[in-house]
Amino acid sequence: MKRLFAAVLLFAATLSAQTTYNFLTMDNSPRAAALAGGFVAATDDPNIIFYNPAGINTLRKTPVSFSFLKHLDGINSVSLSASHRFENIGRISTGIQLVNYGSFTSADKFGNKLGTFSASEFAISVGYGNEIDKNFYYGVNLRFIYSGIEKYSSTGISTDLGLLYLIPESKWSFGLSLLHLGKQLSNYTSVEESLPLDVRIGLTKELAHLPLKFYISVNHLADKYDKIADRFSQWTVGGELRLSNSLMLRLGYDNNKRDEMSLGLSSGIAGFSAGFGLKVKGYLIDYAFSSFGPTGNLHRFGVSANF
């Protein structure tokens, strides 16, 4: 039952909004998820390609990252990201997102079982980034999307645009991204659905006398709201505490997820997330825990390296 609920939540989206490919909005990075997804102004992480393509300009050498998400009741997701700078060209990045919803029982209207069917989705992204001016960067992604359930399938194409501005002296960074701007190339049925367009703005700040870095993001600024103030209601905040060169602790809060996942008077720790990063022999191992409140909890694992 949980798997069906999660599949409907991620795969079918909401009929009123008529959006599809909502798996694109999932947090792929354990580090980003532990910080409640407030990654639009993040740096030095190859998974930034999924949040703000301009952030790839802060990467060094050739970083590669693999992440695994254990979702509700058997739904699994993996992602892979990598980036490399080419002399006199700029930095090129690539990312892959894959979700497998498992197997479902097929039945007719009388309840007679007819067999099983599966559902899965994936997206492949290629990104480019370069410098506009000193400490001011831009980036763009181009993405191909596939989604299939039973005999129905759909393909789409989208782009992401991003800007990133750094103030190294005071350790500030400011980011702006427009994500999932695109359309379906082929539909599941005769109905065409829109993509989950998202505009995000955010910042990060590393404290001068404490190894603590804050991440703040305001998301879904492109959505329609009744009041102007409501446009800034979907915000996240996170903190990353560096205990040593090898260990980082993370904590985050997503205001929108807490509202969505609260059932009646029971909220639990919905919207809260936590995790850690551990460096071992040149590899960074990340873990994140995210709460969906009474619905369940998510666990993410990842490993990154720089070559």
Backbone bond lengths (Angstrom), bond angles and torsions (degrees), N, CA, C in turn:
res aa  C-N    CA-C-N  psi(-1)  N-CA   C-N-CA  omega(-1)  CA-C   N-CA-C  phi
1 M - - - 1.463 - - 1.527 111.24 -
2 K 1.335 115.76 -41.47 1.466 119.21 178.40 1.513 111.12 -61.77
3 R 1.358 115.99 -39.67 1.457 119.10 -178.44 1.524 110.64 -65.61
4 L 1.333 116.89 -39.58 1.446 120.49 177.96 1.514 110.92 -63.93
5 F 1.339 115.81 -42.23 1.467 120.14 179.22 1.525 110.36 -62.38
6 A 1.320 116.70 -45.52 1.461 120.34 -178.54 1.521 110.96 -67.33
7 A 1.320 117.12 -37.64 1.466 120.12 178.99 1.517 110.80 -63.80
8 V 1.324 115.61 -42.67 1.468 119.23 177.28 1.521 110.04 -62.44
9 L 1.343 115.50 -40.97 1.458 120.96 -178.15 1.520 111.45 -63.96
10 L 1.331 116.75 -43.15 1.460 121.03 -174.90 1.517 112.97 -90.43
11 F 1.310 116.88 -36.56 1.459 120.07 -169.84 1.521 112.82 -92.62
12 A 1.328 116.86 -48.32 1.449 120.21 -174.78 1.520 112.88 -81.08
13 A 1.318 117.24 -26.54 1.471 123.53 -177.32 1.523 109.33 64.39
14 T 1.334 117.66 -155.81 1.454 121.83 -178.33 1.516 109.54 -108.91
15 L 1.328 115.80 132.75 1.455 120.27 -177.34 1.519 111.99 -64.32
16 S 1.325 115.96 -33.91 1.461 119.27 -178.24 1.522 111.39 -64.91
17 A 1.318 116.65 -37.44 1.459 120.11 -178.57 1.524 111.92 -85.32
18 Q 1.383 116.74 -19.75 1.450 121.65 -179.64 1.534 111.37 53.33
19 T 1.311 116.43 45.73 1.455 120.20 176.75 1.525 109.94 -106.84
20 T 1.304 115.60 156.23 1.451 120.74 179.37 1.518 109.37 -139.08
21 Y 1.344 117.08 176.02 1.461 123.62 -177.89 1.532 111.51 57.98
22 N 1.328 116.79 38.98 1.459 119.12 -177.54 1.530 113.33 -71.55
23 F 1.319 117.65 -7.72 1.455 119.61 173.78 1.528 110.89 -63.52
24 L 1.338 116.78 -21.12 1.462 120.34 178.81 1.522 111.98 -64.25
25 T 1.325 117.45 -22.57 1.467 121.19 -177.32 1.519 112.70 -87.31
26 M 1.324 117.72 -4.42 1.462 120.66 179.17 1.530 110.08 -69.11
27 D 1.319 115.51 147.15 1.461 120.40 174.39 1.518 108.80 -76.89
28 N 1.328 115.71 114.52 1.460 119.98 179.58 1.522 112.31 -83.14
29 S 1.304 117.04 -35.11 1.459 121.79 -175.37 1.527 111.68 -86.24
30 P 1.341 119.11 128.33 1.465 120.43 174.19 1.528 112.17 -59.73
31 R 1.317 116.36 -37.01 1.459 119.31 178.71 1.516 110.99 -64.08
32 A 1.330 116.98 -46.74 1.455 120.57 179.04 1.517 111.29 -64.53
33 A 1.330 117.04 -40.29 1.460 120.69 -179.48 1.524 111.44 -64.56
34 A 1.331 117.26 -40.22 1.465 120.40 178.01 1.515 111.58 -63.16
35 L 1.345 116.13 -26.88 1.461 121.91 178.27 1.521 111.12 -95.42
36 A 1.345 116.43 19.52 1.473 124.05 176.87 1.519 113.02 66.04
37 G 1.326 117.51 21.55 1.456 120.78 176.23 1.513 114.68 81.65
38 G 1.326 117.67 5.98 1.465 120.93 -178.66 1.512 111.63 -79.93
39 F 1.338 117.02 65.41 1.461 122.25 -168.03 1.521 113.20 -112.42
40 V 1.322 118.32 7.81 1.464 121.06 -172.54 1.522 112.45 -65.46
41 A 1.329 117.98 -25.43 1.465 121.39 178.62 1.520 111.66 -112.43
42 A 1.325 116.72 19.52 1.461 121.03 -178.74 1.524 111.07 -75.54
43 T 1.322 115.46 160.71 1.459 122.50 177.73 1.524 109.04 -134.77
44 D 1.318 115.85 175.51 1.471 124.64 173.83 1.530 114.86 48.77
45 D 1.331 118.51 39.86 1.462 121.63 177.10 1.529 107.91 -146.74
46 P 1.350 119.04 123.00 1.464 120.67 -177.67 1.522 113.88 -62.31
47 N 1.357 117.53 -21.75 1.458 120.82 179.14 1.525 113.05 -74.60
48 I 1.326 116.75 -2.83 1.456 119.97 177.21 1.523 110.43 -61.74
49 I 1.321 119.05 -19.28 1.462 122.33 178.09 1.521 111.26 -56.96
50 F 1.348 118.15 -28.92 1.455 121.79 -178.31 1.531 112.82 -84.42
51 Y 1.345 117.78 -8.31 1.464 121.35 -174.55 1.524 113.13 -121.41
52 N 1.315 116.81 -37.29 1.457 122.23 178.08 1.522 107.94 -160.81
53 P 1.339 117.60 105.08 1.477 119.71 -175.79 1.520 113.71 -61.97
54 A 1.344 118.80 -18.99 1.468 120.13 177.83 1.519 111.19 -68.15
55 G 1.333 117.41 -23.05 1.459 121.10 -177.92 1.513 114.40 -67.30
56 I 1.332 117.94 -16.48 1.466 119.61 -179.35 1.526 111.05 -66.18
57 N 1.340 117.34 -19.97 1.465 120.19 -179.51 1.524 112.79 -68.65
58 T 1.339 118.32 -15.30 1.461 121.80 179.18 1.522 112.39 -89.72
59 L 1.329 117.37 -1.64 1.462 120.76 -176.96 1.530 111.10 -81.10
60 R 1.321 114.86 156.69 1.457 121.15 178.45 1.523 109.92 -121.17
61 K 1.330 114.98 151.39 1.463 122.20 178.16 1.531 110.17 54.81
62 T 1.338 117.40 -135.32 1.462 122.47 -179.03 1.527 109.31 -127.32
63 P 1.330 118.20 87.19 1.467 120.35 -179.63 1.522 111.48 -80.69
64 V 1.317 115.13 143.08 1.463 122.62 177.93 1.517 107.72 -131.85
65 S 1.338 117.21 138.25 1.455 120.95 -178.01 1.523 110.37 -138.70
66 F 1.334 115.93 137.81 1.461 122.71 175.63 1.518 108.52 -124.12
67 S 1.343 116.58 134.25 1.461 121.23 -178.79 1.523 110.40 -131.97
68 F 1.337 114.97 147.88 1.466 121.85 178.20 1.517 108.94 -131.73
69 L 1.334 116.05 132.28 1.461 122.09 178.92 1.512 109.43 -118.31
70 K 1.334 115.66 122.74 1.460 120.88 173.10 1.528 107.02 -95.63
71 H 1.320 115.16 104.11 1.462 120.23 -176.48 1.524 109.72 -87.88
72 L 1.314 116.24 -168.72 1.452 121.60 -176.23 1.524 111.76 -67.13
73 D 1.321 116.36 130.00 1.466 124.55 169.40 1.525 114.33 48.06
74 G 1.325 115.65 55.89 1.455 119.47 170.52 1.503 116.89 91.43
75 I 1.313 118.88 -3.30 1.455 120.61 175.64 1.524 108.23 -81.41
76 N 1.319 116.81 126.39 1.457 121.26 -176.46 1.521 111.19 -124.03
77 S 1.329 115.57 149.63 1.459 121.25 179.17 1.519 109.36 -140.03
78 V 1.325 116.00 142.21 1.458 121.15 175.91 1.525 108.51 -130.61
79 S 1.307 115.75 154.99 1.462 121.11 175.60 1.517 109.36 -144.76
80 L 1.316 115.52 153.47 1.454 122.74 178.95 1.520 107.76 -139.17
81 S 1.322 116.46 134.50 1.464 120.32 177.93 1.522 109.63 -138.50
82 A 1.325 115.76 148.80 1.462 121.65 179.48 1.515 109.06 -155.24
83 S 1.334 116.14 158.41 1.462 120.39 -177.66 1.523 110.12 -153.67
84 H 1.342 115.20 149.06 1.461 120.42 178.43 1.528 109.34 -151.79
85 R 1.321 116.40 138.86 1.456 120.92 178.38 1.531 110.19 -93.80
86 F 1.342 114.87 132.75 1.454 121.54 177.82 1.524 108.55 -108.71
87 E 1.296 116.15 128.99 1.460 122.37 -176.76 1.531 110.94 -57.78
88 N 1.333 115.31 131.88 1.466 123.73 178.41 1.527 113.89 64.65
89 I 1.320 117.67 11.75 1.472 121.55 178.45 1.522 110.59 -120.66
90 G 1.326 116.71 -51.90 1.452 122.07 -175.94 1.510 110.38 132.39
91 R 1.304 116.63 -171.80 1.461 120.43 -178.81 1.530 109.86 -99.91
92 I 1.322 115.34 131.76 1.459 123.42 177.84 1.521 108.53 -109.51
93 S 1.320 116.23 139.53 1.464 120.23 178.87 1.523 109.52 -134.97
94 T 1.309 115.19 162.17 1.457 120.88 176.15 1.517 109.53 -143.64
95 G 1.324 115.82 149.48 1.454 120.60 179.46 1.512 110.97 -145.86
96 I 1.319 116.21 144.47 1.462 122.61 178.32 1.523 108.41 -127.78
97 Q 1.321 117.13 132.29 1.452 123.22 176.10 1.525 108.46 -124.19
98 L 1.332 116.74 131.30 1.462 121.50 -178.07 1.526 109.44 -138.65
99 V 1.341 116.18 131.02 1.465 122.15 176.41 1.519 108.62 -124.99
100 N 1.338 116.16 130.49 1.463 122.53 175.43 1.525 107.97 -117.19
101 Y 1.342 115.76 119.92 1.461 120.23 -176.60 1.521 112.60 -90.98
102 G 1.319 117.26 -0.52 1.457 120.06 178.93 1.512 112.79 84.05
103 S 1.334 115.96 -163.00 1.462 122.48 -177.42 1.532 110.68 -104.58
104 F 1.332 114.32 146.86 1.460 121.73 178.47 1.519 109.24 -128.27
105 T 1.320 116.33 153.84 1.457 121.83 178.62 1.524 109.76 -86.48
106 S 1.317 116.68 128.61 1.458 122.38 177.48 1.525 109.46 -93.29
107 A 1.333 116.33 135.16 1.468 120.86 -179.66 1.517 109.85 -144.01
108 D 1.332 116.11 154.44 1.455 119.68 176.15 1.519 109.93 -85.18
109 K 1.343 116.40 -175.97 1.457 120.13 -175.31 1.525 113.37 -68.72
110 F 1.338 116.47 -13.10 1.461 120.55 178.23 1.530 112.21 -95.43
111 G 1.331 116.05 -1.51 1.457 120.06 179.18 1.511 114.09 91.01
112 N 1.319 117.82 5.88 1.457 120.69 178.42 1.526 110.13 -76.02
113 K 1.321 117.09 127.20 1.452 121.26 -177.90 1.529 110.66 -72.55
114 L 1.339 114.26 133.01 1.456 120.09 -177.41 1.523 112.74 -112.83
115 G 1.313 117.66 -1.87 1.459 121.19 -177.84 1.519 110.71 132.32
116 T 1.301 116.11 -153.70 1.465 121.15 -179.54 1.534 110.19 -130.16
117 F 1.310 115.37 160.91 1.459 121.41 174.00 1.519 108.45 -145.46
118 S 1.308 116.51 163.87 1.460 121.27 -177.36 1.518 110.48 -123.75
119 A 1.324 115.60 168.76 1.461 121.83 178.16 1.523 108.68 -144.36
120 S 1.314 116.55 138.57 1.461 120.75 179.05 1.527 109.24 -156.68
121 E 1.320 115.74 161.05 1.461 122.46 178.53 1.522 108.65 -145.58
122 F 1.337 116.80 150.70 1.454 119.63 174.12 1.517 109.66 -151.96
123 A 1.321 115.02 158.79 1.462 121.99 177.04 1.522 108.72 -142.81
124 I 1.324 116.05 141.13 1.460 122.85 177.73 1.523 107.91 -121.02
125 S 1.329 116.60 125.25 1.463 121.42 -176.73 1.524 110.54 -118.62
126 V 1.313 115.19 144.98 1.461 122.65 170.90 1.520 106.91 -127.27
127 G 1.333 116.60 129.96 1.450 120.17 -175.67 1.516 113.14 -125.49
128 Y 1.317 115.09 156.81 1.465 121.82 177.17 1.519 108.62 -136.87
129 G 1.333 116.54 140.02 1.452 120.76 178.19 1.516 111.38 -143.83
130 N 1.346 115.29 152.90 1.456 120.41 178.07 1.521 108.81 -159.83
131 E 1.325 115.20 -178.89 1.463 121.52 -174.48 1.530 110.49 -97.68
132 I 1.336 116.71 134.15 1.460 122.11 172.09 1.523 110.00 -85.64
133 D 1.320 114.48 -47.12 1.452 123.57 179.10 1.521 106.64 -153.11
134 K 1.319 117.15 179.48 1.448 120.31 -179.50 1.527 110.67 -57.61
135 N 1.335 116.24 122.66 1.467 124.22 179.21 1.529 113.60 64.87
136 F 1.323 116.86 17.19 1.467 121.66 179.28 1.528 107.70 -126.85
137 Y 1.343 117.34 119.95 1.455 121.60 -170.44 1.534 111.80 -127.90
138 Y 1.332 114.87 157.57 1.455 120.85 173.59 1.519 108.95 -130.94
139 G 1.324 116.20 161.99 1.456 120.76 177.72 1.513 110.89 -157.40
140 V 1.326 116.29 156.18 1.461 121.55 179.75 1.527 109.06 -145.83
141 N 1.318 116.54 140.51 1.467 122.98 174.77 1.511 109.84 -115.81
142 L 1.318 116.60 147.98 1.455 123.35 168.52 1.521 106.88 -122.72
143 R 1.343 116.81 130.79 1.465 120.04 -169.77 1.532 111.42 -132.94
144 F 1.335 115.39 136.18 1.467 122.12 170.96 1.521 108.02 -104.35
145 I 1.340 116.36 137.27 1.465 121.57 -173.78 1.527 109.78 -126.81
146 Y 1.330 115.47 138.13 1.474 121.27 173.66 1.526 109.00 -130.78
147 S 1.330 115.89 140.29 1.456 121.68 177.05 1.516 108.85 -141.24
148 G 1.336 117.01 132.73 1.454 120.02 -179.29 1.516 112.31 -142.26
149 I 1.316 116.84 137.34 1.458 123.05 174.17 1.523 108.29 -142.55
150 E 1.340 115.22 120.61 1.454 122.47 -176.49 1.527 109.37 54.69
151 K 1.329 119.73 -122.60 1.467 120.71 -178.79 1.524 112.71 -93.31
152 Y 1.334 116.96 0.54 1.460 120.65 -178.02 1.527 110.40 -99.26
153 S 1.314 115.79 144.62 1.465 119.62 178.71 1.522 109.43 -150.81
154 S 1.316 114.58 162.65 1.457 121.15 179.66 1.514 108.77 -150.56
155 T 1.317 116.15 147.57 1.460 121.62 174.19 1.528 108.99 -126.52
156 G 1.316 114.86 155.02 1.456 119.19 -179.64 1.513 111.31 -153.99
157 I 1.307 115.16 172.12 1.456 122.10 177.80 1.522 107.73 -139.16
158 S 1.322 115.97 142.61 1.464 119.44 -179.47 1.519 110.09 -148.69
159 T 1.319 114.81 167.49 1.456 121.13 176.78 1.519 109.36 -135.42
160 D 1.324 116.18 153.01 1.466 123.77 172.71 1.523 107.70 -120.90
161 L 1.325 116.42 142.25 1.453 122.10 176.51 1.516 108.59 -126.02
162 G 1.333 117.20 141.27 1.453 119.12 -177.79 1.511 114.24 -149.20
163 L 1.335 114.40 153.25 1.460 123.22 174.35 1.522 108.23 -130.81
164 L 1.330 115.98 146.60 1.465 121.74 178.88 1.515 109.12 -144.24
165 Y 1.339 115.87 129.58 1.459 121.17 178.68 1.518 109.24 -125.28
166 L 1.330 116.15 130.17 1.457 122.03 -176.69 1.525 111.26 -113.62
167 I 1.326 115.88 144.36 1.462 122.68 169.46 1.531 106.38 -122.14
168 P 1.324 117.77 84.89 1.468 121.30 -172.96 1.520 113.87 -59.06
169 E 1.343 117.83 -35.41 1.459 120.32 -175.93 1.523 112.30 -60.59
170 S 1.323 117.23 -39.54 1.466 120.98 -179.64 1.524 112.53 -107.32
171 K 1.350 116.47 5.64 1.460 122.89 174.82 1.531 113.24 60.37
172 W 1.341 115.48 44.35 1.448 122.55 172.47 1.529 109.00 -105.74
173 S 1.321 116.53 149.92 1.462 121.30 168.13 1.522 108.49 -142.59
174 F 1.349 116.14 143.45 1.452 122.42 -177.88 1.523 108.77 -128.30
175 G 1.331 116.11 132.38 1.456 119.86 -176.88 1.512 113.26 -130.50
176 L 1.323 115.18 149.20 1.465 122.89 175.45 1.519 107.54 -140.01
177 S 1.340 116.61 130.35 1.456 118.96 179.39 1.525 111.38 -141.41
178 L 1.314 114.45 146.11 1.454 123.48 172.30 1.519 106.10 -116.03
179 L 1.332 116.49 117.50 1.457 121.35 -171.42 1.528 111.84 -115.40
180 H 1.322 115.69 144.77 1.467 123.75 171.13 1.529 112.98 63.54
181 L 1.304 116.16 42.37 1.457 121.12 173.46 1.529 107.61 -86.75
182 G 1.330 117.45 113.32 1.455 119.28 -177.25 1.509 112.40 179.01
183 K 1.333 115.65 -158.48 1.462 120.19 -178.39 1.520 110.15 -157.15
184 Q 1.333 115.05 166.77 1.448 121.21 175.01 1.529 110.23 -77.73
185 L 1.317 115.38 137.77 1.460 120.62 172.47 1.523 110.04 -88.13
186 S 1.327 115.75 -35.01 1.465 121.86 174.43 1.522 107.79 -141.43
187 N 1.342 116.27 145.29 1.459 121.73 -173.88 1.525 111.16 -103.65
188 Y 1.343 115.60 159.39 1.470 120.21 173.49 1.525 109.78 -63.97
189 T 1.322 115.93 -44.49 1.468 122.56 178.99 1.529 107.58 -131.39
190 S 1.313 116.26 -153.20 1.467 119.95 179.43 1.523 112.44 -80.07
191 V 1.335 117.00 -8.72 1.463 121.89 -177.88 1.522 110.05 -89.85
192 E 1.323 116.84 125.26 1.466 121.04 176.01 1.520 109.96 -90.86
193 E 1.315 116.43 133.09 1.460 122.03 -178.16 1.527 109.76 -113.85
194 S 1.315 115.63 153.77 1.458 120.52 179.13 1.517 110.36 -91.20
195 L 1.316 116.15 161.51 1.459 122.21 177.68 1.533 110.12 -86.19
196 P 1.334 117.57 160.05 1.471 121.41 -177.70 1.529 112.05 -77.51
197 L 1.329 116.17 71.43 1.460 121.83 -179.22 1.526 110.38 -56.74
198 D 1.320 115.63 135.57 1.463 120.38 -177.22 1.532 109.11 -141.96
199 V 1.317 116.36 129.91 1.455 122.34 172.84 1.521 107.75 -113.71
200 R 1.332 116.45 126.15 1.458 121.53 -176.59 1.527 110.47 -126.56
201 I 1.308 114.41 146.46 1.459 120.77 173.91 1.523 107.12 -137.35
202 G 1.328 116.46 140.95 1.458 117.93 -177.18 1.503 112.88 -165.36
203 L 1.317 114.63 178.46 1.459 121.28 -179.09 1.514 109.91 -149.02
204 T 1.323 114.83 160.30 1.459 121.95 170.06 1.522 107.91 -130.90
205 K 1.310 115.07 151.06 1.464 121.20 178.79 1.518 108.94 -145.74
206 E 1.329 115.48 123.43 1.467 121.07 174.58 1.520 108.50 -98.87
207 L 1.322 116.55 126.74 1.453 120.79 -177.09 1.519 111.28 -68.09
208 A 1.318 115.22 150.00 1.461 120.71 -174.15 1.522 112.48 -75.19
209 H 1.331 117.93 -36.18 1.462 120.53 -173.07 1.521 113.07 -119.34
210 L 1.334 115.80 17.78 1.457 120.71 177.92 1.521 107.76 -148.47
211 P 1.337 118.59 134.27 1.470 120.61 -177.53 1.529 112.02 -75.47
212 L 1.329 115.66 58.05 1.454 122.24 -177.30 1.521 109.44 -127.88
213 K 1.332 115.34 131.92 1.457 121.08 -179.53 1.522 109.74 -122.25
214 F 1.347 116.53 129.46 1.451 122.31 -179.92 1.522 110.71 -98.52
215 Y 1.343 115.47 144.61 1.461 122.90 177.38 1.526 108.01 -126.87
216 I 1.331 117.14 121.80 1.460 121.97 179.97 1.525 108.87 -128.61
217 S 1.327 115.94 135.00 1.459 120.31 -178.08 1.526 109.81 -144.11
218 V 1.327 115.96 141.01 1.466 122.59 170.74 1.519 106.72 -114.07
219 N 1.347 116.75 123.38 1.458 122.05 -170.72 1.529 112.12 -114.98
220 H 1.327 115.49 169.00 1.462 123.18 174.91 1.527 112.42 56.69
221 L 1.298 116.42 39.18 1.460 120.65 179.70 1.526 112.14 -70.85
222 A 1.329 117.72 -14.18 1.461 121.04 179.50 1.526 112.71 -87.28
223 D 1.337 117.44 -8.86 1.463 120.69 179.74 1.525 111.25 -68.08
224 K 1.319 115.84 161.23 1.458 121.36 177.22 1.529 109.76 -88.68
225 Y 1.307 116.36 134.05 1.467 122.43 -179.49 1.523 109.67 -132.05
226 D 1.337 114.96 151.02 1.461 120.42 177.98 1.522 111.53 -74.15
227 K 1.334 115.97 -34.52 1.456 121.15 -178.31 1.523 110.04 -123.08
228 I 1.316 116.55 148.10 1.464 120.92 179.40 1.525 110.93 -60.99
229 A 1.332 116.87 -39.22 1.467 120.97 -178.53 1.521 111.69 -63.22
230 D 1.350 116.84 -30.66 1.464 120.19 -179.16 1.526 111.94 -67.30
231 R 1.324 117.02 -21.35 1.466 120.93 -179.28 1.530 111.55 -62.68
232 F 1.331 117.06 -22.93 1.462 121.07 -178.50 1.530 112.27 -106.69
233 S 1.337 116.14 20.04 1.464 120.38 -177.51 1.520 112.84 -84.29
234 Q 1.335 117.08 -17.38 1.460 120.43 -177.40 1.528 109.39 -98.65
235 W 1.318 115.04 80.96 1.460 121.51 -175.50 1.520 110.79 -122.16
236 T 1.313 114.01 157.89 1.461 121.12 176.58 1.524 108.80 -133.22
237 V 1.314 115.32 154.57 1.456 121.26 175.65 1.535 108.35 -142.69
238 G 1.310 116.32 140.45 1.462 120.45 179.97 1.511 111.09 -146.73
239 G 1.310 115.24 161.96 1.450 121.02 178.27 1.516 111.00 -139.79
240 E 1.340 116.07 140.92 1.466 122.13 179.68 1.522 108.35 -124.08
241 L 1.313 116.29 116.41 1.454 122.49 -178.50 1.517 109.51 -104.64
242 R 1.322 116.47 120.37 1.460 121.64 -179.66 1.535 108.79 -92.40
243 L 1.324 115.78 106.00 1.461 120.28 -179.15 1.515 112.12 -79.44
244 S 1.317 116.43 -28.56 1.464 122.14 178.25 1.522 107.44 -161.00
245 N 1.313 117.26 -177.39 1.461 120.67 177.13 1.531 112.06 -68.16
246 S 1.339 116.28 -11.85 1.463 120.11 -175.38 1.519 114.15 -115.69
247 L 1.327 118.94 -10.95 1.465 120.29 -173.61 1.524 111.29 -135.39
248 M 1.345 115.39 127.42 1.463 122.75 175.85 1.527 109.38 -126.25
249 L 1.327 116.79 136.76 1.458 122.66 174.89 1.521 108.96 -110.08
250 R 1.342 116.61 142.10 1.455 121.39 -174.92 1.524 111.55 -133.68
251 L 1.334 114.66 148.23 1.457 121.38 178.83 1.519 108.23 -147.18
252 G 1.346 117.49 141.12 1.450 120.36 -178.90 1.517 113.08 -146.08
253 Y 1.336 115.17 163.14 1.461 121.68 177.95 1.519 108.94 -143.63
254 D 1.341 116.70 128.83 1.459 123.74 178.80 1.528 108.25 -113.61
255 N 1.319 116.83 109.97 1.460 121.54 -176.09 1.530 111.93 -64.44
256 N 1.329 117.25 -39.02 1.456 120.92 -178.64 1.519 111.74 -68.60
257 K 1.338 117.82 -43.77 1.464 120.70 179.37 1.526 111.25 -62.69
258 R 1.325 117.19 -35.88 1.465 118.82 178.79 1.524 110.74 -64.16
259 D 1.332 116.83 -40.18 1.461 120.13 177.76 1.524 111.38 -65.96
260 E 1.341 116.80 -42.18 1.459 121.10 -176.06 1.524 112.94 -71.81
261 M 1.325 117.35 -36.52 1.459 121.24 -173.23 1.523 114.07 -93.69
262 S 1.309 117.78 -1.03 1.459 120.29 177.50 1.524 108.87 -78.86
263 L 1.329 116.75 125.83 1.456 122.03 -179.95 1.526 108.83 -110.13
264 G 1.338 116.01 110.35 1.449 119.98 -178.97 1.513 110.92 63.58
265 L 1.323 115.20 -128.65 1.462 120.59 179.84 1.520 111.56 -91.10
266 S 1.333 116.31 -2.04 1.456 120.26 -175.66 1.530 109.65 -100.36
267 S 1.322 116.11 114.74 1.459 121.06 178.85 1.516 112.07 -114.39
268 G 1.322 116.25 -28.77 1.456 119.83 -177.38 1.517 110.68 57.74
269 I 1.310 115.84 -132.35 1.464 120.68 177.61 1.533 110.16 -110.95
270 A 1.330 115.80 28.82 1.465 120.64 178.84 1.519 110.64 -54.85
271 G 1.312 116.37 135.18 1.457 121.43 179.71 1.512 114.39 92.93
272 F 1.327 117.32 -14.64 1.459 120.81 179.58 1.531 110.21 -92.74
273 S 1.313 115.66 149.65 1.462 121.88 178.74 1.520 109.29 -144.98
274 A 1.316 115.44 158.28 1.463 120.82 -179.76 1.517 108.37 -155.59
275 G 1.317 115.77 161.69 1.454 119.27 178.71 1.507 112.10 179.45
276 F 1.327 115.10 -173.72 1.459 120.43 179.86 1.520 110.14 -150.20
277 G 1.319 115.12 160.87 1.451 122.84 172.63 1.516 108.95 -126.26
278 L 1.323 116.65 134.72 1.457 121.66 -176.93 1.522 109.62 -131.75
279 K 1.318 116.85 121.23 1.456 121.86 177.74 1.520 110.73 -90.69
280 V 1.332 115.33 125.53 1.460 121.16 -178.97 1.518 108.73 -136.10
281 K 1.339 116.90 111.02 1.461 122.71 175.38 1.531 112.71 51.86
282 G 1.312 116.40 47.15 1.450 120.73 176.46 1.513 115.12 87.30
283 Y 1.318 117.42 -4.67 1.459 121.63 178.60 1.528 109.33 -108.95
284 L 1.332 116.31 142.96 1.454 121.98 175.95 1.525 108.14 -107.52
285 I 1.316 115.51 117.65 1.464 122.19 179.52 1.529 108.06 -102.67
286 D 1.342 116.29 124.35 1.459 121.28 -177.12 1.523 110.52 -118.19
287 Y 1.334 114.44 146.21 1.466 121.12 174.34 1.519 108.30 -138.80
288 A 1.348 115.98 143.73 1.461 120.58 177.27 1.517 110.24 -141.45
289 F 1.319 115.06 140.93 1.464 123.77 174.52 1.528 107.43 -116.44
290 S 1.335 116.38 128.44 1.458 121.03 178.22 1.520 108.86 -128.19
291 S 1.323 116.34 136.51 1.460 120.65 -177.66 1.524 111.46 -101.23
292 F 1.351 116.10 130.96 1.455 123.16 170.23 1.522 110.05 -100.56
293 G 1.338 117.27 20.27 1.456 121.28 -179.93 1.513 111.19 68.00
294 P 1.337 118.29 -137.86 1.469 121.45 -178.32 1.528 113.62 -62.23
295 T 1.334 117.74 -19.80 1.465 121.11 -178.73 1.522 112.04 -69.74
296 G 1.321 118.04 -36.13 1.461 121.46 -179.41 1.518 111.76 147.09
297 N 1.320 115.10 -174.88 1.466 121.85 -177.60 1.524 110.44 -125.90
298 L 1.328 115.69 152.20 1.456 121.60 178.64 1.518 110.04 -113.56
299 H 1.351 115.09 145.95 1.461 120.81 178.05 1.525 108.32 -126.64
300 R 1.311 115.95 130.32 1.465 121.31 -179.95 1.526 109.35 -122.91
301 F 1.322 115.58 143.53 1.452 122.08 178.81 1.530 108.01 -132.60
302 G 1.325 116.50 147.51 1.448 119.14 178.98 1.520 111.71 -156.25
303 V 1.311 114.83 158.32 1.454 121.02 175.64 1.531 107.94 -140.65
304 S 1.323 116.54 135.95 1.465 122.58 -178.41 1.509 109.41 -132.26
305 A 1.320 114.95 153.40 1.458 121.08 176.74 1.521 109.16 -152.08
306 N 1.327 116.00 158.06 1.454 122.31 179.46 1.519 109.20 -118.14
307 F 1.309 116.61 126.47 1.465 120.57 -175.35 1.524 111.40 -115.11
